[in-house]
Amino acid sequence: MSLTVAESVARLAEAIPLAKAAAWDAVGLQVGSTTAGAEVVAVCHEVTDTVIDAATAAGVDLLVAYHPLLFRPARSFVSGGSASGRAFRLAAAGVALYVVHTAFDTAADGCADALAASLGIEDLTGFGPNWPGDSSKIVTFAPAGAAPAITAAMAQAGAGQIGNYTECSFTVGGVGSYRPLAGATPLIGDVGELSREDEVRIEMNIPSGLVDRVVAAMVASHPYEEPAHDVYAVRANSGFVGRVGNLAREQPLADLSQAASETLAVQVRVAGELARPVRRVAVVPGAGSSLLGAAAAAGADVLVTGDVSHHRAREALGMGLAMVDAGHAATERPGMKRLYSLVSEMFNNTIDLTHMDPSPWETT
């Protein structure tokens, strides 16, 4: 029996956590019925008309795409060459669409790691924070013995999940703890004997949309009749859209650019002295020139990315950073091979459509 679309996307989300996608990004299920079957799954770089033709001809039930199809709210869904027109075609054909984009950029062994590996870059670390959607943090105080039950209730309501880990902290005797007065329910020990060490400070992150539910769970599980608590907005737990590391040996910029051209099957553009020796290399798949300052701060000699403008290249050179512009789609190609490999291991019947390159540019 085949999985449903809902079961399939849950499996995908476990492997590629959507919580690490950029706040501005459009990821997840964009088209389709969650209760429909997903016997045939396909993977593509971008949803073009050619991809839709191939997917419908092959009887695909679920299409996993790297690039989002719907980036902005659509006012209508009618046939045609627009993004909403292609969404209409998918829906009419019964093809569900699931998008991974920046969630896959940041993922371990995802798009950024694949680009770095294709160029022989080693000892990788992440750079360029990829801030996820709005989140909040809740802080409360409780008797040490009650803390595990309280945090379990809040976690059940949706708090404290960071990637594959559950997160909370207990701080014994945290500043701002309070003591029950005579008549409070319950009264723990004698008021005069109660010490600050009898309490712990509890902190947990919460997706902003779940704040009310988590607060309700905290209050319901707390032994105090009016538990003190604070909730505040935070920007936390980013993924990293870029990677920086070292080549096995120092080499001229010209050699690195030639290797990028051959590996990525594209004629690259280079900003910088071709004879300049480079070894520490930063990469960002897609359009990453906005991170040139972060690449320079990470000690990179050169940034390999796509969609570099004239002014960005000049800015980079002023920082002492060389640029290799291999184009948007080309810098994502190594990641597409990884994406198909990952998805094909999850599902029995998977079709590779990643060879249908989405680049709008032609070479002459």
Summary of the structure (lengths in Angstrom):
residues: 364
radius of gyration: 25.1
end to end distance: 49.5
largest distance: 85.6
contacts: 1233
relative contact order: 0.16
helix: 35%
strand: 27%
